[in-house]
């Protein structure tokens, strides 16, 4: 599959193909954050969005799932669990809950901007990667950015906004677990995406059948549902389902997160121009610290010995 993708991309080297895949991913990530904010203000519930994200995508990827079953069965269960929980329903719920209290700018900064912090900590603590002076400086910069956002939003906007930021940080930690598990599982991108969506949709189906959750998107305006299908299913579920896993395999988790550091910039600008959300000074300050910190902590250079 990797060879086919490289051939389709004109014979690019694995590193260059990985960079292209990562760039595609960050544009879709920013679009997804905006769609989650729009969804939180629409008639669609979090369960509705989750059904669109995992249920429909799971049906599309069901043939891939059955074909990949031998590889999935050989994958250590802890990595499968990390993939399912890290990017599945817990991550989706935390992100959606945070959108009820905080703007897209905060989501971009605290979800996609800080998960490299958790990835790097995992690399240093669990996989004995050396914490160089540059990495330490980068991590410190990220922590300063996080602290600035949390303290200033709590002082200026109250507890509701602050609560949303905490949910975003928890979602970031969840995504870091997914990223590391994805890399260590050695599953092919499509196989991992199929496992994620089919397992998550199965849990959703059980919850709906037991009456724990209720699906209401059929009663929502068609334009709201259609927009979410395009973003949640086509863009996030199918395109990034492959592109993110491909980038991680070609570049490594930390190098991919370095490119992902530009997602907050796109999310901040998208919130401003598409949703009309004002950008506070604290967001720009946090953006500067976090983006610089991610680039430093990730080492900027592309190396083959990363997580």
MIDOSE-1310 file (N, C-alpha, C; in nm, 2 decimals, decimal comma, always signed):
residues 307
xxxx	+0,08/-0,12/+0,00/+0,00/+0,00/+0,00/+0,09/+0,13/+0,00; +0,19/+0,13/+0,08/+0,28/+0,24/+0,09/+0,35/+0,26/-0,05; +0,39/+0,16/-0,11/+0,46/+0,17/-0,24/+0,36/+0,23/-0,34; +0,23/+0,19/-0,34/+0,13/+0,24/-0,43/+0,11/+0,38/-0,41
xxxx	+0,10/+0,43/-0,28/+0,08/+0,57/-0,25/+0,20/+0,65/-0,31; +0,32/+0,60/-0,28/+0,44/+0,68/-0,33/+0,44/+0,69/-0,48; +0,40/+0,58/-0,55/+0,39/+0,58/-0,69/+0,29/+0,68/-0,74; +0,17/+0,68/-0,68/+0,07/+0,78/-0,71/+0,11/+0,92/-0,69
xxxx	+0,20/+0,94/-0,59/+0,25/+1,08/-0,56/+0,37/+1,11/-0,65; +0,40/+1,04/-0,75/+0,50/+1,07/-0,85/+0,64/+1,02/-0,81; +0,65/+0,91/-0,73/+0,78/+0,86/-0,70/+0,85/+0,94/-0,59; +0,77/+1,01/-0,50/+0,84/+1,09/-0,40/+0,90/+1,00/-0,30
xxxx	+1,00/+1,05/-0,23/+1,06/+0,98/-0,12/+0,96/+0,96/-0,01; +0,98/+0,86/+0,08/+0,89/+0,84/+0,19/+0,87/+0,96/+0,28; +0,99/+1,03/+0,30/+0,98/+1,15/+0,39/+0,89/+1,26/+0,32; +0,91/+1,29/+0,19/+0,84/+1,39/+0,13/+0,69/+1,35/+0,12
xxxx	+0,66/+1,22/+0,09/+0,52/+1,18/+0,08/+0,46/+1,19/+0,22; +0,53/+1,16/+0,33/+0,48/+1,18/+0,46/+0,45/+1,32/+0,50; +0,54/+1,42/+0,45/+0,51/+1,56/+0,47/+0,38/+1,60/+0,41; +0,36/+1,56/+0,28/+0,24/+1,59/+0,21/+0,12/+1,54/+0,29
xxxx	+0,13/+1,42/+0,33/+0,01/+1,36/+0,41/-0,01/+1,43/+0,53; +0,09/+1,48/+0,60/+0,08/+1,55/+0,73/+0,01/+1,69/+0,70; +0,05/+1,75/+0,59/-0,01/+1,89/+0,56/-0,16/+1,87/+0,53; -0,19/+1,77/+0,45/-0,33/+1,74/+0,42/-0,41/+1,72/+0,55
xxxx	-0,35/+1,65/+0,64/-0,41/+1,62/+0,77/-0,44/+1,74/+0,85; -0,34/+1,83/+0,86/-0,36/+1,95/+0,95/-0,47/+2,04/+0,89; -0,49/+2,05/+0,76/-0,60/+2,13/+0,71/-0,73/+2,07/+0,74; -0,74/+1,93/+0,74/-0,86/+1,87/+0,77/-0,89/+1,88/+0,92
xxxx	-0,78/+1,87/+1,00/-0,80/+1,88/+1,15/-0,86/+2,02/+1,18; -0,81/+2,12/+1,12/-0,86/+2,26/+1,15/-1,01/+2,26/+1,11; -1,04/+2,20/+0,99/-1,18/+2,20/+0,95/-1,27/+2,12/+1,04; -1,21/+2,01/+1,10/-1,29/+1,93/+1,19/-1,32/+2,01/+1,32
xxxx	-1,22/+2,08/+1,37/-1,24/+2,16/+1,49/-1,35/+2,26/+1,47; -1,36/+2,33/+1,35/-1,46/+2,42/+1,32/-1,60/+2,35/+1,31; -1,60/+2,23/+1,25/-1,72/+2,16/+1,24/-1,78/+2,11/+1,38; -1,69/+2,08/+1,47/-1,73/+2,04/+1,60/-1,79/+2,16/+1,68
xxxx	-1,73/+2,28/+1,66/-1,79/+2,40/+1,71/-1,93/+2,43/+1,66; -1,94/+2,42/+1,52/-2,07/+2,44/+1,46/-2,17/+2,34/+1,51; -2,12/+2,21/+1,52/-2,21/+2,11/+1,57/-2,26/+2,13/+1,71; -2,18/+2,19/+1,79/-2,22/+2,21/+1,93/-2,32/+2,32/+1,94
xxxx	-2,34/+2,40/+1,84/-2,43/+2,51/+1,84/-2,55/+2,48/+1,75; -2,56/+2,35/+1,70/-2,67/+2,31/+1,61/-2,76/+2,22/+1,68; -2,86/+2,16/+1,61/-2,95/+2,07/+1,67/-2,90/+1,93/+1,68; -2,78/+1,91/+1,63/-2,71/+1,78/+1,64/-2,65/+1,76/+1,77
xxxx	-2,67/+1,64/+1,84/-2,61/+1,61/+1,96/-2,47/+1,55/+1,94; -2,40/+1,53/+2,05/-2,27/+1,47/+2,05/-2,28/+1,33/+2,00; -2,39/+1,26/+2,04/-2,41/+1,12/+1,99/-2,44/+1,12/+1,84; -2,51/+1,22/+1,79/-2,54/+1,23/+1,65/-2,41/+1,24/+1,57
xxxx	-2,32/+1,33/+1,62/-2,19/+1,36/+1,55/-2,11/+1,23/+1,55; -2,11/+1,16/+1,67/-2,03/+1,04/+1,68/-2,08/+0,93/+1,59; -2,21/+0,92/+1,57/-2,27/+0,82/+1,48/-2,22/+0,85/+1,34; -2,23/+0,98/+1,30/-2,18/+1,02/+1,17/-2,03/+0,99/+1,15
xxxx	-1,95/+1,02/+1,25/-1,81/+1,01/+1,24/-1,77/+0,86/+1,24; -1,82/+0,78/+1,33/-1,77/+0,64/+1,34/-1,87/+0,54/+1,27; -2,00/+0,57/+1,28/-2,09/+0,47/+1,23/-2,09/+0,46/+1,08; -2,11/+0,57/+1,01/-2,10/+0,56/+0,86/-1,97/+0,52/+0,81
xxxx	-1,86/+0,58/+0,87/-1,73/+0,55/+0,83/-1,70/+0,40/+0,86; -1,75/+0,35/+0,97/-1,73/+0,21/+1,00/-1,79/+0,12/+0,90; -1,91/+0,15/+0,85/-1,97/+0,07/+0,75/-1,89/+0,08/+0,62; -1,84/+0,19/+0,58/-1,76/+0,20/+0,46/-1,63/+0,12/+0,47
xxxx	-1,57/+0,12/+0,59/-1,45/+0,05/+0,61/-1,46/-0,10/+0,66; -1,59/-0,14/+0,66/-1,61/-0,28/+0,71/-1,54/-0,38/+0,63; -1,54/-0,38/+0,49/-1,46/-0,47/+0,42/-1,31/-0,47/+0,45; -1,26/-0,35/+0,47/-1,11/-0,33/+0,51/-1,09/-0,40/+0,64
xxxx	-1,19/-0,38/+0,74/-1,17/-0,44/+0,87/-1,16/-0,60/+0,86; -1,25/-0,66/+0,79/-1,25/-0,80/+0,78/-1,12/-0,85/+0,71; -1,08/-0,78/+0,61/-0,95/-0,82/+0,54/-0,83/-0,81/+0,64; -0,84/-0,71/+0,73/-0,73/-0,68/+0,82/-0,73/-0,76/+0,95
xxxx	-0,84/-0,84/+0,96/-0,85/-0,92/+1,09/-0,73/-1,00/+1,13; -0,66/-1,07/+1,04/-0,54/-1,14/+1,08/-0,44/-1,05/+1,14; -0,41/-0,93/+1,08/-0,31/-0,84/+1,14/-0,36/-0,78/+1,27; -0,49/-0,75/+1,28/-0,55/-0,69/+1,40/-0,53/-0,79/+1,52
xxxx	-0,56/-0,92/+1,49/-0,55/-1,02/+1,59/-0,41/-1,04/+1,64; -0,31/-1,01/+1,56/-0,17/-1,03/+1,60/-0,12/-0,91/+1,67; -0,19/-0,80/+1,67/-0,15/-0,68/+1,73/-0,17/-0,68/+1,88; -0,07/-0,65/+1,97/-0,09/-0,65/+2,11/-0,22/-0,57/+2,15
xxxx	-0,30/-0,63/+2,24/-0,43/-0,57/+2,28/-0,41/-0,43/+2,34; -0,30/-0,40/+2,41/-0,29/-0,27/+2,47/-0,28/-0,16/+2,36; -0,22/-0,20/+2,24/-0,21/-0,10/+2,14/-0,35/-0,08/+2,07; -0,42/-0,19/+2,05/-0,56/-0,18/+2,00/-0,65/-0,10/+2,09
xxxx	-0,63/-0,12/+2,22/-0,71/-0,04/+2,31/-0,67/+0,10/+2,31; -0,54/+0,13/+2,30/-0,49/+0,27/+2,29/-0,55/+0,34/+2,17; -0,55/+0,27/+2,06/-0,61/+0,33/+1,93/-0,76/+0,36/+1,95; -0,83/+0,26/+2,01/-0,98/+0,27/+2,02/-1,01/+0,38/+2,12
xxxx	-0,95/+0,39/+2,23/-0,98/+0,49/+2,33/-0,92/+0,63/+2,30; -0,80/+0,62/+2,24/-0,73/+0,75/+2,22/-0,79/+0,84/+2,12; -0,84/+0,78/+2,01/-0,90/+0,86/+1,90/-1,05/+0,82/+1,88; -1,10/+0,74/+1,97/-1,24/+0,70/+1,96/-1,34/+0,78/+2,04
xxxx	-1,44/+0,72/+2,10/-1,55/+0,79/+2,17/-1,50/+0,88/+2,28; -1,40/+0,84/+2,37/-1,36/+0,93/+2,47/-1,30/+1,06/+2,42; -1,22/+1,05/+2,32/-1,16/+1,17/+2,26/-1,27/+1,26/+2,20; -1,36/+1,19/+2,13/-1,47/+1,27/+2,06/-1,56/+1,34/+2,16
xxxx	-1,59/+1,27/+2,27/-1,68/+1,33/+2,37/-1,61/+1,44/+2,44; -1,48/+1,43/+2,48/-1,41/+1,54/+2,54/-1,40/+1,66/+2,45; -1,37/+1,64/+2,33/-1,36/+1,75/+2,23/-1,49/+1,82/+2,22; -1,60/+1,74/+2,20/-1,73/+1,80/+2,19/-1,78/+1,88/+2,31
xxxx	-1,75/+1,82/+2,43/-1,78/+1,88/+2,55/-1,71/+2,02/+2,57; -1,58/+2,02/+2,53/-1,50/+2,14/+2,54/-1,56/+2,25/+2,46; -1,61/+2,21/+2,34/-1,66/+2,31/+2,24/-1,78/+2,38/+2,30; -1,85/+2,33/+2,40/-1,97/+2,40/+2,46/-1,92/+2,52/+2,54
xxxx	-1,80/+2,52/+2,59/-1,76/+2,62/+2,68/-1,65/+2,71/+2,62; -1,57/+2,67/+2,52/-1,46/+2,75/+2,48/-1,46/+2,75/+2,32; -1,40/+2,85/+2,27/-1,40/+2,87/+2,12/-1,30/+2,78/+2,05; -1,31/+2,79/+1,91/-1,22/+2,70/+1,83/-1,08/+2,73/+1,85
xxxx	-1,04/+2,86/+1,87/-0,90/+2,90/+1,90/-0,84/+2,82/+2,01; -0,91/+2,80/+2,12/-0,86/+2,73/+2,23/-0,85/+2,58/+2,20; -0,95/+2,53/+2,12/-0,94/+2,39/+2,08/-0,82/+2,36/+2,00; -0,79/+2,45/+1,90/-0,67/+2,43/+1,82/-0,54/+2,44/+1,90
xxxx	-0,54/+2,53/+2,00/-0,42/+2,55/+2,08/-0,40/+2,43/+2,17; -0,50/+2,39/+2,24/-0,49/+2,29/+2,35/-0,51/+2,15/+2,31; -0,57/+2,12/+2,19/-0,58/+1,98/+2,15/-0,46/+1,95/+2,06; -0,46/+2,01/+1,94/-0,35/+1,98/+1,84/-0,22/+2,05/+1,88
xxxx	-0,22/+2,15/+1,96/-0,10/+2,22/+1,99/-0,02/+2,16/+2,11; -0,09/+2,09/+2,20/-0,02/+2,04/+2,31/+0,00/+1,89/+2,32; -0,07/+1,81/+2,23/-0,05/+1,67/+2,23/+0,09/+1,63/+2,21; +0,17/+1,71/+2,13/+0,31/+1,67/+2,12/+0,39/+1,67/+2,25
xxxx	+0,34/+1,75/+2,35/+0,40/+1,75/+2,48/+0,38/+1,62/+2,54; +0,27/+1,56/+2,53/+0,24/+1,43/+2,59/+0,32/+1,32/+2,52; +0,32/+1,33/+2,38/+0,40/+1,23/+2,30/+0,55/+1,23/+2,34; +0,60/+1,35/+2,35/+0,74/+1,36/+2,39/+0,77/+1,31/+2,53
xxxx	+0,68/+1,34/+2,62/+0,70/+1,28/+2,76/+0,70/+1,13/+2,75; +0,61/+1,07/+2,67/+0,60/+0,93/+2,66/+0,73/+0,88/+2,60; +0,79/+0,95/+2,50/+0,91/+0,90/+2,44/+1,03/+0,91/+2,54; +1,03/+1,01/+2,63/+1,14/+1,02/+2,72/+1,12/+0,92/+2,84
xxxx	+1,00/+0,91/+2,89/+0,98/+0,83/+3,02/+0,97/+0,69/+2,99; +0,89/+0,65/+2,88/+0,87/+0,50/+2,86/+0,97/+0,44/+2,76; +1,02/+0,52/+2,67/+1,10/+0,47/+2,56/+1,25/+0,52/+2,57; +1,28/+0,58/+2,68/+1,42/+0,62/+2,71/+1,48/+0,71/+2,61
xxxx	+1,40/+0,79/+2,54/+1,46/+0,89/+2,44/+1,53/+1,00/+2,53; +1,64/+1,04/+2,47/+1,72/+1,14/+2,54/+1,65/+1,28/+2,54; +1,64/+1,34/+2,66/+1,58/+1,48/+2,67/+1,69/+1,58/+2,65; +1,71/+1,62/+2,53/+1,81/+1,72/+2,50/+1,78/+1,86/+2,55
xxxx	+1,87/+1,95/+2,55/+1,85/+2,08/+2,59/+1,74/+2,15/+2,50; +1,75/+2,12/+2,37/+1,65/+2,18/+2,28/+1,51/+2,13/+2,31; +1,50/+2,00/+2,34/+1,37/+1,94/+2,37/+1,31/+2,00/+2,50; +1,40/+2,01/+2,60/+1,36/+2,06/+2,73/+1,31/+2,21/+2,72
xxxx	+1,38/+2,28/+2,63/+1,33/+2,42/+2,61/+1,20/+2,42/+2,54; +1,18/+2,33/+2,45/+1,05/+2,33/+2,38/+0,94/+2,29/+2,47; +0,96/+2,19/+2,55/+0,86/+2,15/+2,65/+0,82/+2,26/+2,74; +0,92/+2,33/+2,79/+0,90/+2,44/+2,88/+0,82/+2,55/+2,81
xxxx	+0,84/+2,58/+2,68/+0,77/+2,68/+2,61/+0,62/+2,63/+2,60; +0,59/+2,51/+2,57/+0,46/+2,46/+2,56/+0,39/+2,47/+2,70; +0,45/+2,44/+2,80/+0,39/+2,45/+2,94/+0,36/+2,59/+2,97; +0,45/+2,69/+2,93/+0,42/+2,83/+2,96/+0,30/+2,87/+2,88
xxxx	+0,29/+2,83/+2,75/+0,17/+2,86/+2,67/+0,04/+2,81/+2,73; +0,04/+2,68/+2,78/-0,07/+2,63/+2,84/-0,11/+2,70/+2,96; -0,01/+2,73/+3,05/-0,04/+2,80/+3,17/-0,09/+2,94/+3,15; -0,04/+3,01/+3,04/-0,09/+3,14/+3,01/-0,23/+3,14/+2,97
xxxx	-0,27/+3,05/+2,89/-0,41/+3,04/+2,84/-0,50/+3,01/+2,96; -0,47/+2,91/+3,04/-0,56/+2,87/+3,15/-0,57/+2,98/+3,25; -0,46/+3,04/+3,29/-0,47/+3,14/+3,40/-0,55/+3,27/+3,35; -0,51/+3,31/+3,22/-0,58/+3,43/+3,17/-0,72/+3,41/+3,14
xxxx	-0,76/+3,30/+3,09/-0,90/+3,27/+3,06/-0,98/+3,26/+3,19; -0,92/+3,20/+3,29/-1,00/+3,19/+3,42/-1,02/+3,33/+3,48; -0,91/+3,42/+3,47/-0,92/+3,55/+3,53/-1,02/+3,64/+3,45; -1,02/+3,63/+3,31/-1,09/+3,72/+3,23/-1,23/+3,67/+3,19
xxxx	-1,25/+3,54/+3,18/-1,38/+3,49/+3,13/-1,46/+3,40/+3,22; -1,40/+3,36/+3,33/-1,47/+3,28/+3,43/-1,45/+3,13/+3,41; -1,53/+3,06/+3,50/-1,50/+2,91/+3,51/-1,55/+2,83/+3,39; -1,65/+2,88/+3,32/-1,71/+2,80/+3,21/-1,60/+2,79/+3,10
xxxx	-1,54/+2,90/+3,06/-1,44/+2,89/+2,96/-1,32/+2,81/+3,00; -1,28/+2,82/+3,13/-1,17/+2,74/+3,18/-1,20/+2,59/+3,18; -1,33/+2,56/+3,21/-1,37/+2,42/+3,20/-1,35/+2,36/+3,06; -1,39/+2,44/+2,96/-1,37/+2,39/+2,83/-1,22/+2,36/+2,79
xxxx	-1,13/+2,45/+2,84/-0,99/+2,43/+2,82/-0,94/+2,30/+2,89; -0,99/+2,27/+3,00/-0,95/+2,14/+3,07/-1,00/+2,02/+2,99; -1,12/+2,03/+2,93/-1,16/+1,92/+2,85/-1,07/+1,90/+2,73; -1,03/+2,01/+2,67/-0,94/+2,01/+2,55/-0,81/+1,95/+2,59
xxxx	-0,75/+1,98/+2,71/-0,63/+1,92/+2,75/-0,64/+1,77/+2,77; -0,75/+1,72/+2,82/-0,78/+1,58/+2,84/-0,79/+1,51/+2,70; -0,85/+1,58/+2,61/-0,86/+1,53/+2,47/-0,73/+1,52/+2,41; -0,64/+1,61/+2,43/-0,50/+1,61/+2,38/-0,43/+1,49/+2,43
xxxx	-0,44/+1,47/+2,56/-0,37/+1,35/+2,62/-0,42/+1,22/+2,56; -0,55/+1,22/+2,53/-0,61/+1,10/+2,47/-0,56/+1,08/+2,33; -0,54/+1,19/+2,26/-0,49/+1,18/+2,12/-0,34/+1,13/+2,12; -0,27/+1,18/+2,22/-0,13/+1,14/+2,23/-0,12/+0,98/+2,25
xxxx	-0,21/+0,93/+2,34/-0,21/+0,79/+2,36/-0,24/+0,71/+2,22; -0,33/+0,77/+2,15/-0,36/+0,71/+2,01/-0,24/+0,72/+1,92; -0,17/+0,83/+1,92/-0,05/+0,85/+1,83/+0,06/+0,75/+1,86; +0,09/+0,73/+1,99/+0,19/+0,64/+2,03/+0,15/+0,49/+2,00
xxxx	+0,02/+0,46/+2,03/-0,03/+0,33/+2,01/-0,03/+0,29/+1,86; -0,07/+0,39/+1,78/-0,07/+0,37/+1,64/+0,07/+0,34/+1,58; +0,17/+0,41/+1,63/+0,31/+0,39/+1,58/+0,36/+0,25/+1,63; +0,33/+0,22/+1,75/+0,39/+0,09/+1,80/+0,31/-0,03/+1,76
xxxx	+0,18/-0,01/+1,72/+0,10/-0,12/+1,67/+0,15/-0,18/+1,53; +0,22/-0,09/+1,46/+0,27/-0,13/+1,32/+0,16/-0,17/+1,23; +0,03/-0,13/+1,26/-0,08/-0,15/+1,17/-0,07/-0,06/+1,05; -0,11/-0,10/+0,93/-0,12/-0,02/+0,82/-0,23/+0,09/+0,84
xxxx	-0,21/+0,21/+0,78/-0,30/+0,32/+0,81/-0,45/+0,28/+0,79; -0,49/+0,22/+0,68/-0,63/+0,18/+0,66/-0,67/+0,08/+0,76; -0,59/-0,02/+0,80/-0,62/-0,12/+0,89/-0,65/-0,06/+1,03; -0,57/+0,04/+1,07/-0,59/+0,11/+1,20/-0,72/+0,19/+1,19
xxxx	-0,74/+0,26/+1,08/-0,86/+0,34/+1,07/-0,99/+0,25/+1,07; -0,98/+0,13/+1,01/-1,09/+0,04/+1,01/-1,12/-0,01/+1,15; -1,01/-0,05/+1,22/-1,03/-0,10/+1,36/-1,09/+0,01/+1,45; -1,04/+0,13/+1,44/-1,09/+0,25/+1,52/-1,24/+0,27/+1,49
xxxx	-1,28/+0,28/+1,37/-1,42/+0,31/+1,34/-1,52/+0,19/+1,37; -1,48/+0,07/+1,33/-1,57/-0,04/+1,35/-1,58/-0,07/+1,50; -1,48/-0,06/+1,58/-1,49/-0,09/+1,72/-1,57/+0,02/+1,79; -1,55/+0,15/+1,75/-1,62/+0,26/+1,81/-1,77/+0,26/+1,77
xxxx	-1,80/+0,22/+1,65/-1,94/+0,22/+1,60/-2,01/+0,10/+1,67; -1,94/-0,01/+1,70/-2,00/-0,12/+1,77/-2,04/-0,08/+1,91; -1,96/+0,00/+1,98/-2,00/+0,05/+2,11/-2,12/+0,14/+2,10; -2,12/+0,22/+2,00/-2,23/+0,31/+1,98/-2,36/+0,23/+1,96
xxxx	-2,35/+0,13/+1,87/-2,47/+0,05/+1,84/-2,52/-0,02/+1,97; -2,44/-0,07/+2,05/-2,48/-0,13/+2,18/-2,55/-0,03/+2,27; -2,49/+0,09/+2,28/-2,55/+0,20/+2,36/-2,69/+0,24/+2,31; -2,70/+0,25/+2,18/-2,83/+0,29/+2,12/-2,94/+0,18/+2,14
xxxx	-2,90/+0,05/+2,12/-2,99/-0,06/+2,14/-3,03/-0,07/+2,29; -2,94/-0,04/+2,38/-2,98/-0,05/+2,52/-3,05/+0,07/+2,57; -3,07/+0,17/+2,48/-3,14/+0,29/+2,52/-3,06/+0,39/+2,60; -2,92/+0,37/+2,60/-2,84/+0,46/+2,68/-2,82/+0,59/+2,60
xxxx	-2,82/+0,59/+2,47/-2,80/+0,70/+2,38/-2,92/+0,71/+2,28; -2,95/+0,83/+2,24/-3,06/+0,84/+2,14/-3,01/+0,92/+2,02; -3,05/+0,87/+1,90/-3,01/+0,93/+1,77/-3,12/+1,02/+1,73; -3,08/+1,15/+1,70/-3,18/+1,24/+1,66/-3,15/+1,32/+1,53
xxxx	-3,04/+1,28/+1,46/-2,99/+1,36/+1,35/-3,09/+1,35/+1,23; -3,18/+1,26/+1,23/-3,28/+1,25/+1,12/-3,38/+1,36/+1,13; -3,39/+1,42/+1,25/-3,49/+1,53/+1,27/-3,42/+1,67/+1,25; -3,29/+1,67/+1,24/-3,21/+1,79/+1,22/-3,23/+1,84/+1,08
xxxx	-3,21/+1,97/+1,05/-3,21/+2,03/+0,92/-3,11/+1,95/+0,83; -3,14/+1,93/+0,70/-3,06/+1,85/+0,61/-2,93/+1,91/+0,59; -2,92/+2,04/+0,58/-2,79/+2,11/+0,56/-2,69/+2,09/+0,67; -2,74/+2,08/+0,79/-2,65/+2,06/+0,91/-2,60/+1,92/+0,90
xxxx	-2,68/+1,82/+0,87/-2,64/+1,68/+0,86/-2,54/+1,66/+0,74; -2,58/+1,72/+0,63/-2,49/+1,70/+0,51/-2,35/+1,76/+0,53; -2,35/+1,88/+0,60/-2,22/+1,94/+0,62/-2,13/+1,85/+0,71; -2,19/+1,79/+0,82/-2,12/+1,71/+0,91/-2,08/+1,58/+0,84
xxxx	-2,16/+1,53/+0,75/-2,12/+1,40/+0,68/-2,00/+1,43/+0,60; -1,99/+1,54/+0,53/-1,87/+1,57/+0,45/-1,75/+1,58/+0,53; -1,76/+1,65/+0,65/-1,64/+1,67/+0,73/-1,61/+1,54/+0,81; -1,71/+1,49/+0,88/-1,68/+1,38/+0,97/-1,65/+1,25/+0,90
xxxx	-1,72/+1,22/+0,79/-1,71/+1,09/+0,72/-1,60/+1,10/+0,61; -1,62/+1,19/+0,52/-1,53/+1,19/+0,40/-1,39/+1,25/+0,45; -1,39/+1,36/+0,51/-1,26/+1,43/+0,54/-1,19/+1,36/+0,65; -1,25/+1,36/+0,77/-1,19/+1,30/+0,89/-1,18/+1,15/+0,89
xxxx	-1,30/+1,09/+0,86/-1,30/+0,94/+0,87/-1,22/+0,87/+0,77; -1,23/+0,92/+0,64/-1,17/+0,84/+0,53/-1,03/+0,90/+0,49; -1,02/+1,03/+0,47/-0,90/+1,09/+0,42/-0,79/+1,09/+0,53; -0,82/+1,15/+0,64/-0,72/+1,15/+0,75/-0,71/+1,02/+0,82
xxxx	-0,81/+0,93/+0,80/-0,79/+0,80/+0,85/-0,67/+0,73/+0,79; -0,64/+0,77/+0,67/-0,52/+0,72/+0,60/-0,40/+0,81/+0,62; -0,43/+0,94/+0,59/-0,31/+1,04/+0,58/-0,24/+1,05/+0,71; -0,31/+1,05/+0,83/-0,24/+1,06/+0,95/-0,16/+0,94/+0,98
xxxx	-0,22/+0,82/+0,97/-0,14/+0,70/+0,99/-0,02/+0,69/+0,90; -0,04/+0,73/+0,77/+0,07/+0,72/+0,67/+0,18/+0,82/+0,72; +0,15/+0,94/+0,76/+0,25/+1,04/+0,80/+0,33/+0,99/+0,92; +0,26/+0,93/+1,02/+0,32/+0,87/+1,14/+0,42/+0,76/+1,10
xxxx	+0,38/+0,68/+1,01/+0,47/+0,56/+0,97/+0,59/+0,61/+0,90; +0,57/+0,72/+0,81/+0,68/+0,77/+0,73/+0,78/+0,86/+0,81; +0,72/+0,94/+0,90/+0,80/+1,05/+0,97/+0,82/+1,02/+1,11; +0,74/+0,94/+1,18/+0,75/+0,92/+1,32/+0,65/+1,01/+1,39
xxxx	+0,61/+0,97/+1,51/+0,51/+1,05/+1,59/+0,55/+1,19/+1,62; +0,67/+1,21/+1,66/+0,71/+1,34/+1,70/+0,73/+1,44/+1,58; +0,78/+1,39/+1,47/+0,80/+1,47/+1,35/+0,66/+1,51/+1,29; +0,57/+1,41/+1,30/+0,44/+1,45/+1,25/+0,37/+1,55/+1,34
xxxx	+0,39/+1,54/+1,47/+0,34/+1,64/+1,56/+0,40/+1,78/+1,54; +0,52/+1,78/+1,49/+0,59/+1,91/+1,46/+0,51/+1,98/+1,35; +0,48/+1,91/+1,24/+0,40/+1,97/+1,13/+0,26/+2,00/+1,18; +0,21/+1,92/+1,27/+0,07/+1,94/+1,33/+0,07/+2,07/+1,41
xxxx	+0,19/+2,12/+1,45/+0,19/+2,25/+1,53/+0,13/+2,36/+1,46; +0,11/+2,35/+1,32/+0,06/+2,46/+1,25/-0,10/+2,46/+1,25; -0,15/+2,35/+1,30/-0,30/+2,34/+1,30/-0,36/+2,45/+1,39; -0,31/+2,48/+1,50/-0,37/+2,59/+1,58/-0,38/+2,72/+1,51
xxxx	-0,28/+2,75/+1,42/-0,28/+2,87/+1,34/-0,40/+2,87/+1,25; -0,42/+2,76/+1,18/-0,54/+2,75/+1,09/-0,67/+2,75/+1,17; -0,67/+2,69/+1,29/-0,80/+2,69/+1,37/-0,83/+2,83/+1,42; -0,73/+2,90/+1,46/-0,75/+3,04/+1,51/-0,80/+3,13/+1,40
xxxx	-0,74/+3,12/+1,28/-0,79/+3,20/+1,17/-0,92/+3,15/+1,12; -0,95/+3,02/+1,12/-1,08/+2,97/+1,08/-1,19/+3,02/+1,17; -1,16/+3,02/+1,30/-1,26/+3,07/+1,40/-1,29/+3,21/+1,38; -1,19/+3,29/+1,34/-1,21/+3,43/+1,32/-1,29/+3,46/+1,19
xxxx	-1,24/+3,41/+1,08/-1,30/+3,44/+0,95/-1,43/+3,36/+0,92; -1,44/+3,24/+0,97/-1,56/+3,16/+0,93/-1,67/+3,17/+1,04; -1,63/+3,18/+1,17/-1,73/+3,18/+1,27/-1,74/+3,32/+1,34; -1,66/+3,41/+1,31/-1,66/+3,54/+1,37/-1,62/+3,54/+1,51
xxxx	-1,55/+3,44/+1,56/-1,50/+3,44/+1,70/-1,38/+3,54/+1,72; -1,39/+3,63/+1,81/-1,28/+3,73/+1,83/-1,16/+3,65/+1,89; -1,04/+3,69/+1,85/-0,92/+3,63/+1,90/-0,86/+3,72/+2,00; -0,85/+3,67/+2,12/-0,80/+3,75/+2,23/-0,65/+3,75/+2,23
xxxx	-0,59/+3,85/+2,30/-0,45/+3,86/+2,30/-0,38/+3,73/+2,36; -0,45/+3,68/+2,46/-0,39/+3,56/+2,53/-0,38/+3,44/+2,43; -0,47/+3,44/+2,33/-0,46/+3,33/+2,23/-0,34/+3,34/+2,14; -0,31/+3,47/+2,11/-0,19/+3,49/+2,03/-0,06/+3,46/+2,11
xxxx	-0,06/+3,50/+2,23/+0,05/+3,47/+2,32/+0,07/+3,32/+2,34; -0,04/+3,25/+2,37/-0,03/+3,11/+2,38/+0,01/+3,04/+2,25; -0,04/+3,09/+2,14/-0,01/+3,03/+2,01/+0,14/+3,04/+1,98; +0,20/+3,16/+2,01/+0,34/+3,17/+1,99/+0,43/+3,08/+2,08
xxxx	+0,40/+3,07/+2,21/+0,47/+2,98/+2,30/+0,45/+2,83/+2,25; +0,33/+2,79/+2,23/+0,30/+2,65/+2,20/+0,36/+2,61/+2,06; +0,35/+2,69/+1,96/+0,40/+2,66/+1,83/+0,55/+2,65/+1,83; +0,62/+2,75/+1,89/+0,77/+2,74/+1,90/+0,81/+2,62/+1,99
xxxx	+0,73/+2,59/+2,09/+0,77/+2,48/+2,18/+0,76/+2,35/+2,11; +0,65/+2,33/+2,03/+0,63/+2,20/+1,95/+0,75/+2,18/+1,86; +0,78/+2,29/+1,78/+0,89/+2,28/+1,69/+1,03/+2,24/+1,75; +1,05/+2,31/+1,87/+1,17/+2,28/+1,94/+1,17/+2,14/+2,00
xxxx	+1,06/+2,10/+2,06/+1,06/+1,97/+2,13/+1,06/+1,86/+2,03; +1,01/+1,88/+1,91/+1,01/+1,77/+1,81/+1,14/+1,76/+1,73; +1,23/+1,85/+1,76/+1,36/+1,85/+1,70/+1,37/+1,91/+1,56; +1,25/+1,95/+1,50/+1,24/+2,01/+1,37/+1,29/+1,92/+1,26
xxxx	+1,42/+1,87/+1,27/+1,47/+1,78/+1,16/+1,40/+1,65/+1,16; +1,39/+1,59/+1,04/+1,33/+1,46/+1,02/+1,43/+1,35/+1,04; +1,40/+1,27/+1,14/+1,49/+1,16/+1,17/+1,41/+1,03/+1,17; +1,48/+0,92/+1,16/+1,42/+0,79/+1,15/+1,41/+0,72/+1,28
xxx	+1,47/+0,77/+1,39/+1,47/+0,70/+1,51/+1,38/+0,75/+1,61; +1,27/+0,82/+1,57/+1,18/+0,87/+1,67/+1,07/+0,77/+1,69; +0,99/+0,80/+1,79/+0,88/+0,71/+1,83/+0,79/+0,68/+1,71
